[in-house]
Amino acid sequence: MRALRYLGRLFGEFMEFAWQNKAWWIIPIVLVLFVLMAFIIGGSSVAPFIYTLF
């Protein structure tokens, strides 16, 4: 739970930086990185269960 709070605060800081500096190009990059991170974490937790099926 602590990690989710940290990620939320980090995302908020990125948004604040983009808003203050008019760096709108950074928002899609950060969103793609967060989505890739979610896929990596989700894929690593599913992998052990796939191996038991074979």
PQR file with spaces between the fields and no chain letter, atoms N, CA, C, O and H, PARSE charges and radii, in Angstrom:
ATOM       1  N    MET     1       0.821   -1.193    0.000 -0.4000 1.5000
ATOM       2  CA   MET     1       0.000    0.000    0.000 -0.0000 2.0000
ATOM       3  C    MET     1       0.868    1.260    0.000  0.5500 1.7000
ATOM       4  O    MET     1       0.510    2.284   -0.582 -0.5500 1.4000
ATOM       5  N    ARG     2       1.991    1.157    0.654 -0.4000 1.5000
ATOM       6  CA   ARG     2       2.897    2.287    0.733 -0.0000 2.0000
ATOM       7  C    ARG     2       3.465    2.628   -0.656  0.5500 1.7000
ATOM       8  O    ARG     2       3.670    3.797   -0.982 -0.5500 1.4000
ATOM       9  H    ARG     2       2.282    0.325    1.127  0.4000 1.0000
ATOM      10  N    ALA     3       3.713    1.588   -1.464 -0.4000 1.5000
ATOM      11  CA   ALA     3       4.263    1.810   -2.800 -0.0000 2.0000
ATOM      12  C    ALA     3       3.250    2.524   -3.696  0.5500 1.7000
ATOM      13  O    ALA     3       3.630    3.378   -4.496 -0.5500 1.4000
ATOM      14  H    ALA     3       3.546    0.638   -1.199  0.4000 1.0000
ATOM      15  N    LEU     4       1.978    2.188   -3.571 -0.4000 1.5000
ATOM      16  CA   LEU     4       0.957    2.861   -4.377 -0.0000 2.0000
ATOM      17  C    LEU     4       0.849    4.333   -4.015  0.5500 1.7000
ATOM      18  O    LEU     4       0.661    5.186   -4.883 -0.5500 1.4000
ATOM      19  H    LEU     4       1.668    1.494   -2.921  0.4000 1.0000
ATOM      20  N    ARG     5       0.968    4.619   -2.742 -0.4000 1.5000
ATOM      21  CA   ARG     5       0.936    6.015   -2.302 -0.0000 2.0000
ATOM      22  C    ARG     5       2.136    6.776   -2.879  0.5500 1.7000
ATOM      23  O    ARG     5       2.009    7.921   -3.311 -0.5500 1.4000
ATOM      24  H    ARG     5       1.120    3.927   -2.037  0.4000 1.0000
ATOM      25  N    TYR     6       3.294    6.123   -2.876 -0.4000 1.5000
ATOM      26  CA   TYR     6       4.495    6.739   -3.435 -0.0000 2.0000
ATOM      27  C    TYR     6       4.333    6.978   -4.941  0.5500 1.7000
ATOM      28  O    TYR     6       4.699    8.042   -5.440 -0.5500 1.4000
ATOM      29  H    TYR     6       3.397    5.193   -2.524  0.4000 1.0000
ATOM      30  N    LEU     7       3.791    5.998   -5.663 -0.4000 1.5000
ATOM      31  CA   LEU     7       3.600    6.154   -7.104 -0.0000 2.0000
ATOM      32  C    LEU     7       2.605    7.264   -7.416  0.5500 1.7000
ATOM      33  O    LEU     7       2.785    8.015   -8.376 -0.5500 1.4000
ATOM      34  H    LEU     7       3.494    5.134   -5.258  0.4000 1.0000
ATOM      35  N    GLY     8       1.562    7.366   -6.610 -0.4000 1.5000
ATOM      36  CA   GLY     8       0.597    8.442   -6.799 -0.0000 2.0000
ATOM      37  C    GLY     8       1.214    9.806   -6.583  0.5500 1.7000
ATOM      38  O    GLY     8       0.939   10.743   -7.332 -0.5500 1.4000
ATOM      39  H    GLY     8       1.416    6.757   -5.831  0.4000 1.0000
ATOM      40  N    ARG     9       2.045    9.922   -5.565 -0.4000 1.5000
ATOM      41  CA   ARG     9       2.720   11.193   -5.293 -0.0000 2.0000
ATOM      42  C    ARG     9       3.711   11.522   -6.415  0.5500 1.7000
ATOM      43  O    ARG     9       3.835   12.677   -6.820 -0.5500 1.4000
ATOM      44  H    ARG     9       2.269    9.160   -4.956  0.4000 1.0000
ATOM      45  N    LEU    10       4.409   10.506   -6.909 -0.4000 1.5000
ATOM      46  CA   LEU    10       5.362   10.708   -8.000 -0.0000 2.0000
ATOM      47  C    LEU    10       4.654   11.165   -9.274  0.5500 1.7000
ATOM      48  O    LEU    10       5.113   12.080   -9.957 -0.5500 1.4000
ATOM      49  H    LEU    10       4.308    9.567   -6.579  0.4000 1.0000
ATOM      50  N    PHE    11       3.528   10.514   -9.584 -0.4000 1.5000
ATOM      51  CA   PHE    11       2.750   10.907  -10.759 -0.0000 2.0000
ATOM      52  C    PHE    11       2.235   12.340  -10.610  0.5500 1.7000
ATOM      53  O    PHE    11       2.227   13.101  -11.578 -0.5500 1.4000
ATOM      54  H    PHE    11       3.155    9.771   -9.029  0.4000 1.0000
ATOM      55  N    GLY    12       1.810   12.704   -9.412 -0.4000 1.5000
ATOM      56  CA   GLY    12       1.347   14.067   -9.160 -0.0000 2.0000
ATOM      57  C    GLY    12       2.449   15.092   -9.357  0.5500 1.7000
ATOM      58  O    GLY    12       2.202   16.180   -9.876 -0.5500 1.4000
ATOM      59  H    GLY    12       1.817   12.086   -8.626  0.4000 1.0000
ATOM      60  N    GLU    13       3.658   14.751   -8.947 -0.4000 1.5000
ATOM      61  CA   GLU    13       4.784   15.661   -9.146 -0.0000 2.0000
ATOM      62  C    GLU    13       5.109   15.826  -10.627  0.5500 1.7000
ATOM      63  O    GLU    13       5.440   16.927  -11.069 -0.5500 1.4000
ATOM      64  H    GLU    13       3.858   13.867   -8.525  0.4000 1.0000
ATOM      65  N    PHE    14       5.017   14.740  -11.398 -0.4000 1.5000
ATOM      66  CA   PHE    14       5.220   14.853  -12.848 -0.0000 2.0000
ATOM      67  C    PHE    14       4.177   15.764  -13.480  0.5500 1.7000
ATOM      68  O    PHE    14       4.496   16.594  -14.331 -0.5500 1.4000
ATOM      69  H    PHE    14       4.749   13.846  -11.039  0.4000 1.0000
ATOM      70  N    MET    15       2.936   15.602  -13.058 -0.4000 1.5000
ATOM      71  CA   MET    15       1.867   16.437  -13.606 -0.0000 2.0000
ATOM      72  C    MET    15       2.066   17.907  -13.231  0.5500 1.7000
ATOM      73  O    MET    15       1.856   18.797  -14.055 -0.5500 1.4000
ATOM      74  H    MET    15       2.677   14.928  -12.367  0.4000 1.0000
ATOM      75  N    GLU    16       2.466   18.150  -12.003 -0.4000 1.5000
ATOM      76  CA   GLU    16       2.716   19.522  -11.565 -0.0000 2.0000
ATOM      77  C    GLU    16       3.872   20.148  -12.353  0.5500 1.7000
ATOM      78  O    GLU    16       3.804   21.311  -12.752 -0.5500 1.4000
ATOM      79  H    GLU    16       2.637   17.427  -11.334  0.4000 1.0000
ATOM      80  N    PHE    17       4.921   19.370  -12.569 -0.4000 1.5000
ATOM      81  CA   PHE    17       6.052   19.852  -13.365 -0.0000 2.0000
ATOM      82  C    PHE    17       5.609   20.204  -14.778  0.5500 1.7000
ATOM      83  O    PHE    17       5.971   21.257  -15.304 -0.5500 1.4000
ATOM      84  H    PHE    17       4.976   18.425  -12.245  0.4000 1.0000
ATOM      85  N    ALA    18       4.820   19.315  -15.394 -0.4000 1.5000
ATOM      86  CA   ALA    18       4.361   19.553  -16.768 -0.0000 2.0000
ATOM      87  C    ALA    18       3.453   20.777  -16.823  0.5500 1.7000
ATOM      88  O    ALA    18       3.505   21.551  -17.779 -0.5500 1.4000
ATOM      89  H    ALA    18       4.526   18.461  -14.967  0.4000 1.0000
ATOM      90  N    TRP    19       2.629   20.950  -15.808 -0.4000 1.5000
ATOM      91  CA   TRP    19       1.687   22.072  -15.786 -0.0000 2.0000
ATOM      92  C    TRP    19       2.433   23.396  -15.619  0.5500 1.7000
ATOM      93  O    TRP    19       2.132   24.364  -16.317 -0.5500 1.4000
ATOM      94  H    TRP    19       2.586   20.321  -15.031  0.4000 1.0000
ATOM      95  N    GLN    20       3.398   23.449  -14.708 -0.4000 1.5000
ATOM      96  CA   GLN    20       4.108   24.696  -14.444 -0.0000 2.0000
ATOM      97  C    GLN    20       5.050   25.077  -15.576  0.5500 1.7000
ATOM      98  O    GLN    20       5.194   26.262  -15.878 -0.5500 1.4000
ATOM      99  H    GLN    20       3.643   22.662  -14.141  0.4000 1.0000
ATOM     100  N    ASN    21       5.691   24.109  -16.205 -0.4000 1.5000
ATOM     101  CA   ASN    21       6.674   24.396  -17.250 -0.0000 2.0000
ATOM     102  C    ASN    21       6.116   24.272  -18.661  0.5500 1.7000
ATOM     103  O    ASN    21       6.858   24.384  -19.636 -0.5500 1.4000
ATOM     104  H    ASN    21       5.574   23.146  -15.960  0.4000 1.0000
ATOM     105  N    LYS    22       4.825   24.042  -18.770 -0.4000 1.5000
ATOM     106  CA   LYS    22       4.168   23.874  -20.076 -0.0000 2.0000
ATOM     107  C    LYS    22       4.846   22.790  -20.897  0.5500 1.7000
ATOM     108  O    LYS    22       4.983   22.916  -22.114 -0.5500 1.4000
ATOM     109  H    LYS    22       4.222   23.951  -17.978  0.4000 1.0000
ATOM     110  N    ALA    23       5.267   21.731  -20.230 -0.4000 1.5000
ATOM     111  CA   ALA    23       5.939   20.605  -20.891 -0.0000 2.0000
ATOM     112  C    ALA    23       4.912   19.502  -21.140  0.5500 1.7000
ATOM     113  O    ALA    23       4.968   18.442  -20.517 -0.5500 1.4000
ATOM     114  H    ALA    23       5.156   21.629  -19.242  0.4000 1.0000
ATOM     115  N    TRP    24       3.983   19.756  -22.046 -0.4000 1.5000
ATOM     116  CA   TRP    24       2.895   18.806  -22.295 -0.0000 2.0000
ATOM     117  C    TRP    24       3.397   17.521  -22.940  0.5500 1.7000
ATOM     118  O    TRP    24       2.724   16.493  -22.859 -0.5500 1.4000
ATOM     119  H    TRP    24       3.938   20.618  -22.552  0.4000 1.0000
ATOM     120  N    TRP    25       4.551   17.553  -23.570 -0.4000 1.5000
ATOM     121  CA   TRP    25       5.098   16.373  -24.235 -0.0000 2.0000
ATOM     122  C    TRP    25       5.503   15.303  -23.232  0.5500 1.7000
ATOM     123  O    TRP    25       5.619   14.134  -23.603 -0.5500 1.4000
ATOM     124  H    TRP    25       5.098   18.388  -23.635  0.4000 1.0000
ATOM     125  N    ILE    26       5.722   15.666  -21.979 -0.4000 1.5000
ATOM     126  CA   ILE    26       6.185   14.687  -20.994 -0.0000 2.0000
ATOM     127  C    ILE    26       5.035   13.799  -20.484  0.5500 1.7000
ATOM     128  O    ILE    26       5.280   12.694  -20.000 -0.5500 1.4000
ATOM     129  H    ILE    26       5.628   16.615  -21.678  0.4000 1.0000
ATOM     130  N    ILE    27       3.806   14.269  -20.587 -0.4000 1.5000
ATOM     131  CA   ILE    27       2.666   13.509  -20.056 -0.0000 2.0000
ATOM     132  C    ILE    27       2.486   12.168  -20.771  0.5500 1.7000
ATOM     133  O    ILE    27       2.346   11.158  -20.081 -0.5500 1.4000
ATOM     134  H    ILE    27       3.607   15.167  -20.980  0.4000 1.0000
ATOM     135  N    PRO    28       2.480   12.087  -22.116 -0.5600 1.5000
ATOM     136  CA   PRO    28       2.345   10.775  -22.755  0.2800 2.0000
ATOM     137  C    PRO    28       3.503    9.834  -22.443  0.5500 1.7000
ATOM     138  O    PRO    28       3.304    8.625  -22.323 -0.5500 1.4000
ATOM     139  N    ILE    29       4.705   10.377  -22.312 -0.4000 1.5000
ATOM     140  CA   ILE    29       5.859    9.535  -21.994 -0.0000 2.0000
ATOM     141  C    ILE    29       5.697    8.908  -20.624  0.5500 1.7000
ATOM     142  O    ILE    29       5.945    7.714  -20.454 -0.5500 1.4000
ATOM     143  H    ILE    29       4.867   11.359  -22.410  0.4000 1.0000
ATOM     144  N    VAL    30       5.287    9.695  -19.650 -0.4000 1.5000
ATOM     145  CA   VAL    30       5.099    9.188  -18.287 -0.0000 2.0000
ATOM     146  C    VAL    30       3.966    8.166  -18.247  0.5500 1.7000
ATOM     147  O    VAL    30       4.075    7.147  -17.565 -0.5500 1.4000
ATOM     148  H    VAL    30       5.085   10.664  -19.788  0.4000 1.0000
ATOM     149  N    LEU    31       2.882    8.430  -18.972 -0.4000 1.5000
ATOM     150  CA   LEU    31       1.767    7.481  -18.994 -0.0000 2.0000
ATOM     151  C    LEU    31       2.185    6.145  -19.612  0.5500 1.7000
ATOM     152  O    LEU    31       1.812    5.087  -19.106 -0.5500 1.4000
ATOM     153  H    LEU    31       2.793    9.258  -19.526  0.4000 1.0000
ATOM     154  N    VAL    32       2.949    6.187  -20.691 -0.4000 1.5000
ATOM     155  CA   VAL    32       3.422    4.946  -21.326 -0.0000 2.0000
ATOM     156  C    VAL    32       4.341    4.185  -20.383  0.5500 1.7000
ATOM     157  O    VAL    32       4.257    2.960  -20.297 -0.5500 1.4000
ATOM     158  H    VAL    32       3.252    7.047  -21.102  0.4000 1.0000
ATOM     159  N    LEU    33       5.218    4.889  -19.674 -0.4000 1.5000
ATOM     160  CA   LEU    33       6.107    4.225  -18.721 -0.0000 2.0000
ATOM     161  C    LEU    33       5.321    3.557  -17.595  0.5500 1.7000
ATOM     162  O    LEU    33       5.660    2.448  -17.183 -0.5500 1.4000
ATOM     163  H    LEU    33       5.286    5.885  -19.744  0.4000 1.0000
ATOM     164  N    PHE    34       4.276    4.217  -17.094 -0.4000 1.5000
ATOM     165  CA   PHE    34       3.459    3.616  -16.047 -0.0000 2.0000
ATOM     166  C    PHE    34       2.702    2.390  -16.553  0.5500 1.7000
ATOM     167  O    PHE    34       2.560    1.409  -15.824 -0.5500 1.4000
ATOM     168  H    PHE    34       4.001    5.118  -17.429  0.4000 1.0000
ATOM     169  N    VAL    35       2.214    2.435  -17.803 -0.4000 1.5000
ATOM     170  CA   VAL    35       1.515    1.283  -18.368 -0.0000 2.0000
ATOM     171  C    VAL    35       2.484    0.112  -18.554  0.5500 1.7000
ATOM     172  O    VAL    35       2.142   -1.029  -18.243 -0.5500 1.4000
ATOM     173  H    VAL    35       2.331    3.232  -18.395  0.4000 1.0000
ATOM     174  N    LEU    36       3.682    0.386  -19.057 -0.4000 1.5000
ATOM     175  CA   LEU    36       4.684   -0.675  -19.210 -0.0000 2.0000
ATOM     176  C    LEU    36       5.064   -1.272  -17.858  0.5500 1.7000
ATOM     177  O    LEU    36       5.243   -2.484  -17.736 -0.5500 1.4000
ATOM     178  H    LEU    36       3.959    1.313  -19.309  0.4000 1.0000
ATOM     179  N    MET    37       5.186   -0.430  -16.859 -0.4000 1.5000
ATOM     180  CA   MET    37       5.507   -0.915  -15.528 -0.0000 2.0000
ATOM     181  C    MET    37       4.391   -1.832  -15.010  0.5500 1.7000
ATOM     182  O    MET    37       4.667   -2.855  -14.384 -0.5500 1.4000
ATOM     183  H    MET    37       5.041    0.555  -16.958  0.4000 1.0000
ATOM     184  N    ALA    38       3.147   -1.467  -15.269 -0.4000 1.5000
ATOM     185  CA   ALA    38       2.019   -2.300  -14.836 -0.0000 2.0000
ATOM     186  C    ALA    38       2.043   -3.649  -15.559  0.5500 1.7000
ATOM     187  O    ALA    38       1.770   -4.679  -14.942 -0.5500 1.4000
ATOM     188  H    ALA    38       2.923   -0.636  -15.778  0.4000 1.0000
ATOM     189  N    PHE    39       2.364   -3.660  -16.853 -0.4000 1.5000
ATOM     190  CA   PHE    39       2.448   -4.918  -17.590 -0.0000 2.0000
ATOM     191  C    PHE    39       3.566   -5.806  -17.068  0.5500 1.7000
ATOM     192  O    PHE    39       3.396   -7.020  -16.952 -0.5500 1.4000
ATOM     193  H    PHE    39       2.586   -2.824  -17.354  0.4000 1.0000
ATOM     194  N    ILE    40       4.695   -5.214  -16.755 -0.4000 1.5000
ATOM     195  CA   ILE    40       5.825   -5.996  -16.245 -0.0000 2.0000
ATOM     196  C    ILE    40       5.495   -6.594  -14.883  0.5500 1.7000
ATOM     197  O    ILE    40       5.765   -7.771  -14.640 -0.5500 1.4000
ATOM     198  H    ILE    40       4.833   -4.229  -16.849  0.4000 1.0000
ATOM     199  N    ILE    41       4.918   -5.800  -14.004 -0.4000 1.5000
ATOM     200  CA   ILE    41       4.562   -6.301  -12.674 -0.0000 2.0000
ATOM     201  C    ILE    41       3.459   -7.347  -12.774  0.5500 1.7000
ATOM     202  O    ILE    41       3.509   -8.373  -12.096 -0.5500 1.4000
ATOM     203  H    ILE    41       4.698   -4.844  -14.201  0.4000 1.0000
ATOM     204  N    GLY    42       2.471   -7.092  -13.612 -0.4000 1.5000
ATOM     205  CA   GLY    42       1.382   -8.055  -13.785 -0.0000 2.0000
ATOM     206  C    GLY    42       1.847   -9.346  -14.429  0.5500 1.7000
ATOM     207  O    GLY    42       1.398  -10.426  -14.044 -0.5500 1.4000
ATOM     208  H    GLY    42       2.430   -6.258  -14.163  0.4000 1.0000
ATOM     209  N    GLY    43       2.734   -9.252  -15.396 -0.4000 1.5000
ATOM     210  CA   GLY    43       3.245  -10.437  -16.079 -0.0000 2.0000
ATOM     211  C    GLY    43       4.133  -11.284  -15.191  0.5500 1.7000
ATOM     212  O    GLY    43       4.140  -12.510  -15.300 -0.5500 1.4000
ATOM     213  H    GLY    43       3.098   -8.375  -15.709  0.4000 1.0000
ATOM     214  N    SER    44       4.872  -10.647  -14.326 -0.4000 1.5000
ATOM     215  CA   SER    44       5.757  -11.419  -13.459 -0.0000 2.0000
ATOM     216  C    SER    44       4.978  -12.150  -12.372  0.5500 1.7000
ATOM     217  O    SER    44       5.445  -13.167  -11.858 -0.5500 1.4000
ATOM     218  H    SER    44       4.867   -9.651  -14.238  0.4000 1.0000
ATOM     219  N    SER    45       3.801  -11.648  -12.015 -0.4000 1.5000
ATOM     220  CA   SER    45       3.014  -12.342  -10.994 -0.0000 2.0000
ATOM     221  C    SER    45       2.185  -13.481  -11.592  0.5500 1.7000
ATOM     222  O    SER    45       1.761  -14.375  -10.860 -0.5500 1.4000
ATOM     223  H    SER    45       3.422  -10.822  -12.432  0.4000 1.0000
ATOM     224  N    VAL    46       1.948  -13.467  -12.898 -0.4000 1.5000
ATOM     225  CA   VAL    46       1.152  -14.504  -13.547 -0.0000 2.0000
ATOM     226  C    VAL    46       2.029  -15.665  -14.020  0.5500 1.7000
ATOM     227  O    VAL    46       1.549  -16.793  -14.134 -0.5500 1.4000
ATOM     228  H    VAL    46       2.292  -12.741  -13.492  0.4000 1.0000
ATOM     229  N    ALA    47       3.287  -15.403  -14.292 -0.4000 1.5000
ATOM     230  CA   ALA    47       4.182  -16.404  -14.879 -0.0000 2.0000
ATOM     231  C    ALA    47       4.261  -17.716  -14.092  0.5500 1.7000
ATOM     232  O    ALA    47       4.212  -18.773  -14.720 -0.5500 1.4000
ATOM     233  H    ALA    47       3.677  -14.487  -14.200  0.4000 1.0000
ATOM     234  N    PRO    48       4.377  -17.717  -12.782 -0.5600 1.5000
ATOM     235  CA   PRO    48       4.457  -19.006  -12.073  0.2800 2.0000
ATOM     236  C    PRO    48       3.208  -19.875  -12.260  0.5500 1.7000
ATOM     237  O    PRO    48       3.306  -21.102  -12.259 -0.5500 1.4000
ATOM     238  N    PHE    49       2.053  -19.258  -12.418 -0.4000 1.5000
ATOM     239  CA   PHE    49       0.827  -20.033  -12.588 -0.0000 2.0000
ATOM     240  C    PHE    49       0.720  -20.630  -13.971  0.5500 1.7000
ATOM     241  O    PHE    49       0.110  -21.687  -14.136 -0.5500 1.4000
ATOM     242  H    PHE    49       1.974  -18.261  -12.418  0.4000 1.0000
ATOM     243  N    ILE    50       1.297  -19.983  -14.974 -0.4000 1.5000
ATOM     244  CA   ILE    50       1.274  -20.530  -16.330 -0.0000 2.0000
ATOM     245  C    ILE    50       2.127  -21.782  -16.416  0.5500 1.7000
ATOM     246  O    ILE    50       1.752  -22.731  -17.104 -0.5500 1.4000
ATOM     247  H    ILE    50       1.792  -19.125  -14.840  0.4000 1.0000
ATOM     248  N    TYR    51       3.262  -21.809  -15.739 -0.4000 1.5000
ATOM     249  CA   TYR    51       4.146  -22.962  -15.782 -0.0000 2.0000
ATOM     250  C    TYR    51       3.484  -24.200  -15.169  0.5500 1.7000
ATOM     251  O    TYR    51       3.786  -25.320  -15.580 -0.5500 1.4000
ATOM     252  H    TYR    51       3.567  -21.037  -15.180  0.4000 1.0000
ATOM     253  N    THR    52       2.598  -24.020  -14.204 -0.4000 1.5000
ATOM     254  CA   THR    52       1.947  -25.185  -13.595 -0.0000 2.0000
ATOM     255  C    THR    52       0.919  -25.819  -14.532  0.5500 1.7000
ATOM     256  O    THR    52       0.549  -26.976  -14.333 -0.5500 1.4000
ATOM     257  H    THR    52       2.353  -23.110  -13.870  0.4000 1.0000
ATOM     258  N    LEU    53       0.456  -25.101  -15.534 -0.4000 1.5000
ATOM     259  CA   LEU    53      -0.521  -25.670  -16.462 -0.0000 2.0000
ATOM     260  C    LEU    53       0.120  -26.650  -17.438  0.5500 1.7000
ATOM     261  O    LEU    53      -0.562  -27.524  -17.973 -0.5500 1.4000
ATOM     262  H    LEU    53       0.757  -24.161  -15.696  0.4000 1.0000
ATOM     263  N    PHE    54       1.398  -26.516  -17.671 -0.4000 1.5000
ATOM     264  CA   PHE    54       2.074  -27.395  -18.632 -0.0000 2.0000
ATOM     265  C    PHE    54       2.831  -28.415  -17.884  0.5500 1.7000
ATOM     266  O    PHE    54       3.482  -29.267  -18.488 -0.5500 1.4000
ATOM     267  H    PHE    54       1.952  -25.806  -17.236  0.4000 1.0000
